[in-house]
Amino acid sequence: PPYFRRDFEILDEKGERVCVGATLSALFFTEERRLCMDRAKIALADIGSGECLLDINRRFICKESFELVEERKVRPSMIDGVGHVNNTHYGEFVYDAMTDSERASLGSLDRLDVWFTSELTEGARFQIERASTGEDEVVYRGSTAPDGKMSFAMKLKFGGFDK
């Protein structure tokens, strides 16, 4: 599907850059639960392009093996206005699954990449899995149960932490 890219920066009170971010999004028909592929509608929503501030990967790739951390169920309080899990909850899922050392090292987080590939809806059962991809990187992914289809993944790159 055609994606819309938006780059942004967050500044501190002095106007100095604290961090940069980039998002890729697509138009979604909520009634049909499908992506919009209509070029005319996509053209109406095109917000143009600006400066690319961050190198990002559109697709999630992780060659390391994952280990199960925990199994969860989507609760009604997690659902947003379009009928799927609110994005903030994905961060909570990962935070809850992190090791004590990873949580203690969040102050040294250098980069956070998030991929959404399949929505989670009320009542869905899913599992959180973890893979270490390097000395200072860890990946968490959520996969629906029992089919194992990936719903989301988050890669965290730290400035160095004690595993």
Secondary structure, DSSP 8 states (H G I E B T S, - for coil): ---EEEEEEEE-TTS-EEEEEEEEE--EETTTTEE---HHHHHHH--------S---SS----S--EEEEEEE--GGGB-TTSSB-HHHHHHHHHHHS-HHHHHTGGGEEEEEEEE-S---TT-EEEEEEEEEETTEEEEEEEETTT--EEEEEEEEES----
